[in-house]
Structures are given as structure tokens and as C-alpha cells.
Amino acid sequence: METMNNIKIDQLRLNIPYDEIYQVENSQSLPKEVIVADNLLHLAWLFKSNTVSHGHNGYTSSYNFGSGEQGGNISVMWNESRKDMGILVDFTATGKALYESLAELHGIPVNWKKIIPELSN
């Protein structure tokens, strides 16, 4: 089978097992669910601020990084009553592009081929 090297990731959703929160210490600033995603993706450091809202698609809580003014949005969503749903990190297409640009600007390598397998270990 011939490989296609020109395939790109547009929007991206990562689902982190909820059990990962038990590896995180309590924090006054962010919920454990957000810290789990932040440990993997450095969202709080790259974006400096966030907003809190209600989740969607069955997720009840959401922390959002980026904004319409910045041209993108990344949401970390969870439902404490449905831990089987995991912690969803939802990148809009523009949010993913913004994340990659900010990471590059600050010297944080973004290699989705390495990040995605980390979620299944």
C-alpha cells in the first residue's frame, strides 16, 4: 500500500482516561481534569488565561483556552458523573493551528505522532 504524506490533521479531539486525575495533586488554580490535559499539552502556560463554561455532548464542565478574538478555541471537558466518558480535549481547526503556532513560538515541540500514543499507555 502506498503511503500518503500530505494528509493533515484539521480538527482534533483527544480523549484522556479519567483515571489519570488520580496521578495529579490538588491545585487551587485549576481542576484536576484540566491539569491532566495541561501536563500533556501545556495549555495554561501557552494561553495564560481561560474561561469556564458548561460542556456539551454529555460533558458538564469545560475550561476553554483561546478565544474568538485569538482565532481559535481549545476546550477541556469532563463529566464527573460519567467518568467512563474520559476527559475530552477538543481543538477546533483554528484552535489547533493557534496552539501549534504558540507552541512553536515558545519552543515547545508538537508532534502529534508522539502525543496521541501517550494517551493510550
Backbone as CSV, one residue per row, in Angstrom:
resi,resn,N_x,N_y,N_z,CA_x,CA_y,CA_z,C_x,C_y,C_z
1,MET,0.842,-1.183,0.000,0.000,0.000,0.000,0.887,1.245,0.000
2,GLU,0.567,2.178,-0.824,1.321,3.414,-0.939,0.933,4.360,0.196
3,THR,1.921,5.007,0.822,1.628,5.950,1.900,1.322,7.323,1.330
4,MET,0.520,8.060,2.078,0.169,9.430,1.699,0.797,10.372,2.714
5,ASN,1.757,11.135,2.283,2.459,12.035,3.195,1.840,13.416,3.267
6,ASN,0.805,13.665,2.511,0.214,15.001,2.509,-1.083,15.074,3.318
7,ILE,-1.385,14.051,4.094,-2.577,14.083,4.941,-2.279,14.934,6.173
8,LYS,-3.181,15.855,6.498,-3.017,16.762,7.636,-4.157,16.552,8.632
9,ILE,-3.894,16.902,9.880,-4.930,16.887,10.907,-5.559,18.267,10.936
10,ASP,-6.887,18.335,10.850,-7.601,19.608,10.879,-8.094,19.820,12.304
11,GLN,-9.301,19.427,12.594,-9.815,19.464,13.961,-9.299,18.229,14.677
12,LEU,-9.238,18.308,16.001,-8.676,17.196,16.752,-9.403,17.067,18.080
13,ARG,-9.741,15.834,18.434,-10.303,15.541,19.753,-9.487,14.423,20.376
14,LEU,-8.996,14.684,21.559,-8.234,13.694,22.308,-9.049,13.305,23.533
15,ASN,-9.106,12.018,23.814,-9.836,11.558,24.977,-8.852,10.916,25.939
16,ILE,-8.704,11.541,27.103,-7.781,11.070,28.128,-8.586,10.276,29.154
17,PRO,-8.133,9.077,29.533,-8.863,8.309,30.554,-9.003,9.101,31.850
18,TYR,-10.195,9.079,32.410,-10.473,9.859,33.615,-9.583,9.437,34.785
19,ASP,-9.174,8.189,34.803,-8.342,7.695,35.905,-7.031,8.457,36.054
20,GLU,-6.623,9.169,35.014,-5.377,9.938,35.076,-5.427,11.037,36.138
21,ILE,-6.625,11.456,36.571,-6.690,12.517,37.585,-6.129,12.054,38.922
22,TYR,-6.079,10.738,39.138,-5.568,10.238,40.407,-4.048,10.365,40.497
23,GLN,-3.388,10.719,39.397,-1.944,10.940,39.370,-1.594,12.406,39.636
24,VAL,-2.616,13.252,39.795,-2.416,14.700,39.895,-2.667,15.158,41.326
25,GLU,-1.813,16.053,41.806,-2.009,16.631,43.137,-3.061,17.731,43.065
26,ASN,-3.701,17.994,44.199,-4.697,19.073,44.250,-4.048,20.414,43.940
27,SER,-4.803,21.244,43.281,-4.336,22.578,42.915,-5.454,23.570,43.195
28,GLN,-5.086,24.746,43.623,-6.078,25.784,43.884,-6.530,26.472,42.596
29,SER,-5.691,26.432,41.553,-5.975,27.238,40.375,-6.777,26.517,39.290
30,LEU,-6.564,25.233,39.098,-7.244,24.506,38.036,-7.794,23.182,38.547
31,PRO,-8.908,22.730,37.995,-9.410,21.392,38.354,-8.421,20.314,37.897
32,LYS,-8.437,19.188,38.576,-7.532,18.096,38.233,-7.677,17.670,36.769
33,GLU,-8.898,17.713,36.261,-9.130,17.302,34.875,-8.358,18.192,33.896
34,VAL,-8.303,19.478,34.194,-7.572,20.416,33.342,-6.074,20.226,33.514
35,ILE,-5.636,19.950,34.720,-4.211,19.724,34.972,-3.715,18.510,34.193
36,VAL,-4.526,17.454,34.102,-4.141,16.275,33.330,-3.863,16.666,31.881
37,ALA,-4.766,17.425,31.286,-4.574,17.870,29.903,-3.391,18.833,29.804
38,ASP,-3.258,19.700,30.788,-2.177,20.681,30.787,-0.808,20.010,30.888
39,ASN,-0.704,18.947,31.678,0.564,18.227,31.800,1.020,17.685,30.450
40,LEU,0.090,17.329,29.613,0.397,16.793,28.297,0.627,17.886,27.252
41,LEU,-0.153,18.975,27.353,-0.195,19.962,26.263,0.256,21.379,26.634
42,HIS,0.502,21.663,27.912,0.975,22.988,28.361,0.005,24.118,28.004
43,LEU,-1.279,23.852,28.076,-2.291,24.833,27.663,-2.281,26.092,28.524
44,ALA,-2.236,25.934,29.838,-2.304,27.095,30.736,-1.106,28.010,30.543
45,TRP,0.054,27.451,30.285,1.247,28.281,30.084,1.195,28.996,28.741
46,LEU,0.762,28.309,27.696,0.719,28.924,26.366,-0.345,30.005,26.247
47,PHE,-1.495,29.775,26.872,-2.613,30.700,26.684,-2.768,31.714,27.809
48,LYS,-2.181,31.473,28.966,-2.166,32.412,30.097,-3.529,32.654,30.747
49,SER,-4.622,32.502,30.016,-5.943,32.708,30.626,-6.916,31.709,30.026
50,ASN,-8.028,31.542,30.729,-9.040,30.600,30.260,-10.408,31.089,30.697
51,THR,-11.419,30.477,30.149,-12.782,30.748,30.585,-13.425,29.437,30.992
52,VAL,-14.375,29.538,31.871,-15.105,28.362,32.355,-16.495,28.406,31.748
53,SER,-16.976,27.259,31.289,-18.338,27.203,30.756,-18.901,25.806,30.954
54,HIS,-20.115,25.620,30.495,-20.730,24.304,30.519,-20.218,23.528,29.318
55,GLY,-20.014,22.238,29.499,-19.587,21.400,28.395,-20.743,21.133,27.449
56,HIS,-20.513,20.308,26.456,-21.564,19.902,25.541,-21.351,18.430,25.174
57,ASN,-22.300,17.855,24.471,-22.258,16.435,24.081,-22.119,15.509,25.285
58,GLY,-22.811,15.823,26.363,-22.780,14.987,27.558,-21.749,15.386,28.589
59,TYR,-20.826,16.257,28.232,-19.841,16.760,29.192,-20.460,17.956,29.912
60,THR,-20.290,18.010,31.222,-20.968,19.034,32.012,-20.091,20.237,32.344
61,SER,-18.784,20.059,32.326,-17.861,21.136,32.686,-16.866,21.358,31.558
62,SER,-16.439,22.621,31.406,-15.499,22.938,30.334,-14.598,24.101,30.728
63,TYR,-13.324,23.956,30.454,-12.357,25.045,30.521,-11.933,25.299,29.091
64,ASN,-11.947,26.563,28.687,-11.655,26.913,27.303,-10.415,27.783,27.243
65,PHE,-9.528,27.431,26.338,-8.302,28.187,26.104,-8.392,28.790,24.715
66,GLY,-7.904,30.008,24.567,-8.052,30.713,23.302,-9.416,31.381,23.279
67,SER,-9.692,32.083,22.199,-10.987,32.754,22.094,-11.237,33.125,20.649
68,GLY,-12.421,33.600,20.385,-12.752,34.066,19.045,-11.830,35.175,18.582
69,GLU,-11.432,36.045,19.523,-10.533,37.143,19.159,-9.168,36.620,18.740
70,GLN,-8.719,35.532,19.374,-7.428,34.950,19.020,-7.536,34.049,17.799
71,GLY,-8.738,33.731,17.392,-8.915,32.912,16.206,-9.008,31.430,16.462
72,GLY,-9.169,31.008,17.702,-9.255,29.580,17.946,-9.710,29.249,19.336
73,ASN,-10.062,27.999,19.537,-10.563,27.562,20.817,-10.139,26.123,21.069
74,ILE,-9.710,25.857,22.295,-9.405,24.513,22.762,-10.179,24.337,24.057
75,SER,-10.995,23.300,24.126,-11.817,23.051,25.311,-11.389,21.756,25.976
76,VAL,-11.298,21.793,27.300,-11.080,20.592,28.100,-12.400,20.342,28.808
77,MET,-13.054,19.221,28.490,-14.390,18.941,29.016,-14.419,17.609,29.763
78,TRP,-15.306,17.540,30.761,-15.484,16.313,31.531,-16.844,16.306,32.180
79,ASN,-17.231,15.132,32.676,-18.477,14.946,33.405,-18.153,14.046,34.595
80,GLU,-18.154,14.629,35.800,-17.795,13.867,36.994,-18.719,12.683,37.238
81,SER,-19.942,12.745,36.748,-20.890,11.644,36.920,-20.711,10.557,35.863
82,ARG,-19.978,10.853,34.810,-19.756,9.900,33.712,-18.257,9.789,33.426
83,LYS,-17.540,9.250,34.388,-16.093,9.122,34.247,-15.707,8.216,33.083
84,ASP,-16.639,7.363,32.662,-16.369,6.498,31.514,-16.205,7.296,30.224
85,MET,-16.670,8.539,30.204,-16.529,9.387,29.018,-15.116,9.960,28.899
86,GLY,-14.351,9.922,29.963,-12.995,10.446,29.945,-12.965,11.970,29.963
87,ILE,-11.800,12.492,29.760,-11.570,13.938,29.681,-11.331,14.250,28.205
88,LEU,-12.190,15.057,27.635,-12.102,15.369,26.213,-11.358,16.683,26.005
89,VAL,-10.343,16.652,25.169,-9.643,17.875,24.764,-10.027,18.102,23.305
90,ASP,-10.782,19.154,23.078,-11.376,19.426,21.772,-10.712,20.649,21.150
91,PHE,-9.983,20.433,20.058,-9.336,21.511,19.316,-10.198,21.834,18.100
92,THR,-10.662,23.070,17.982,-11.246,23.488,16.710,-10.094,23.569,15.718
93,ALA,-10.408,23.683,14.440,-9.347,23.770,13.433,-8.456,24.986,13.685
94,THR,-9.072,26.131,13.957,-8.279,27.332,14.215,-7.593,27.256,15.583
95,GLY,-8.219,26.580,16.541,-7.599,26.391,17.849,-6.350,25.535,17.759
96,LYS,-6.406,24.494,16.960,-5.242,23.631,16.752,-4.104,24.411,16.096
97,ALA,-4.431,25.184,15.078,-3.412,25.990,14.395,-2.803,27.022,15.349
98,LEU,-3.649,27.659,16.163,-3.162,28.635,17.137,-2.269,27.961,18.168
99,TYR,-2.691,26.804,18.668,-1.899,26.046,19.635,-0.518,25.717,19.057
100,GLU,-0.489,25.214,17.830,0.780,24.842,17.202,1.680,26.068,17.014
101,SER,1.095,27.202,16.643,1.872,28.433,16.461,2.452,28.928,17.774
102,LEU,1.635,28.941,18.831,2.116,29.388,20.140,3.183,28.447,20.685
103,ALA,2.975,27.149,20.500,3.964,26.178,20.963,5.300,26.383,20.244
104,GLU,5.261,26.562,18.945,6.486,26.797,18.180,7.167,28.088,18.633
105,LEU,6.383,29.129,18.838,6.912,30.416,19.286,7.654,30.291,20.615
106,HIS,7.166,29.407,21.492,7.756,29.241,22.821,8.670,28.023,22.934
107,GLY,9.010,27.420,21.801,9.972,26.319,21.801,9.443,24.997,22.322
108,ILE,8.139,24.801,22.293,7.553,23.539,22.725,7.277,22.698,21.483
109,PRO,7.952,21.558,21.361,7.715,20.738,20.169,6.319,20.102,20.210
110,VAL,5.646,20.130,19.074,4.334,19.490,18.953,4.472,18.390,17.901
111,ASN,4.419,17.168,18.377,4.497,16.023,17.485,3.299,15.133,17.796
112,TRP,2.252,15.265,17.006,1.018,14.520,17.270,1.248,13.019,17.222
113,LYS,2.229,12.559,16.443,2.527,11.125,16.367,3.071,10.599,17.689
114,LYS,3.633,11.483,18.503,4.127,11.088,19.829,3.079,11.363,20.911
115,ILE,2.353,12.464,20.798,1.357,12.848,21.803,0.215,11.844,21.847
116,ILE,-0.332,11.497,20.693,-1.500,10.623,20.647,-1.218,9.247,21.274
117,PRO,-0.100,8.563,20.971,0.153,7.269,21.637,0.316,7.376,23.149
118,GLU,0.771,8.544,23.659,0.906,8.716,25.102,-0.437,8.548,25.811
119,LEU,-1.513,8.855,25.108,-2.838,8.761,25.712,-3.300,7.328,25.896
120,SER,-2.718,6.396,25.163,-3.170,5.015,25.240,-2.250,4.143,26.096
121,ASN,-1.231,4.724,26.694,-0.334,3.945,27.560,-0.874,3.805,28.950
